[in-house]
Amino acid sequence: MSAGPGREEVGARLAPLVRDVPGFPEPGVVFKDIAPLLADPGALRLATEGLAAAGPGADRVVGVEARGFILGAPVALHLGAGFVPVRKKGKLPGATLEAAYALEYGEAVLQLQEDALVAGHRVLLVDDVLATGGTVEAAVGLCARAGAEVVGVAVLLELPGLGGRERLERAAPGVPLHVLLP
């Protein structure tokens, strides 16, 4: 049985399907548009399998709004794990935990339903892009406050030089980071 495509092959297949959109959502920001990757069933399957490789032993996949939902839900299915959304403030019903964080271009608040995770859950956190690390730091903090253990963080791509990797290491020392497109 084949081990599947290697990292270079995955990168060569997926990287051309991520396009830069300068000036979105505001001037000075270069948005990474993954819509072409999502529209390609083979690429989406490859991305899902690649992200899931970071989560053996996870029984929950936490996806961060909004593109983390799109990637995280199929990863959860692939792993046979439950899916838990982390959303922007005001989007989840019932009692929630919340964490404020800074973005590359503003501030926001993330929420997690209070009963979505409990002690003993092993979480793979999935998002699309690691940039400054604020979103991942907030999501890791929410998981910890709920009592869950984050066993890995998986992202489609990393924007180097913005400090995200270092911020994650400070927020969750020793938690492995898996990046499909470094």
HELIX and SHEET records of a PDB file:
HELIX    1   1 ARG A    7  LEU A   14  1                                   8    
HELIX    2   2 ALA A   15  LEU A   17  5                                   3    
HELIX    3   3 ALA A   35  ALA A   39  1                                   5    
HELIX    4   4 PRO A   41  ALA A   52  1                                  12    
HELIX    5   5 ARG A   67  LEU A   79  1                                  13    
HELIX    6   6 GLY A  134  ALA A  146  1                                  13    
HELIX    7   7 GLY A  164  ALA A  171  1                                   8    
SHEET    1   A 2 ARG A  19  PRO A  22  0                                        
SHEET    2   A 2 VAL A  30  ASP A  33 -1                                        
SHEET    1   B 7 THR A  96  LEU A 103  0                                        
SHEET    2   B 7 GLY A 106  GLN A 113 -1                                        
SHEET    3   B 7 GLY A  82  LYS A  88 -1                                        
SHEET    4   B 7 ARG A  60  VAL A  64  1                                        
SHEET    5   B 7 ARG A 122  LEU A 130  1                                        
SHEET    6   B 7 GLU A 149  GLU A 158  1                                        
SHEET    7   B 7 LEU A 177  LEU A 181  1                                        
END                                                                             
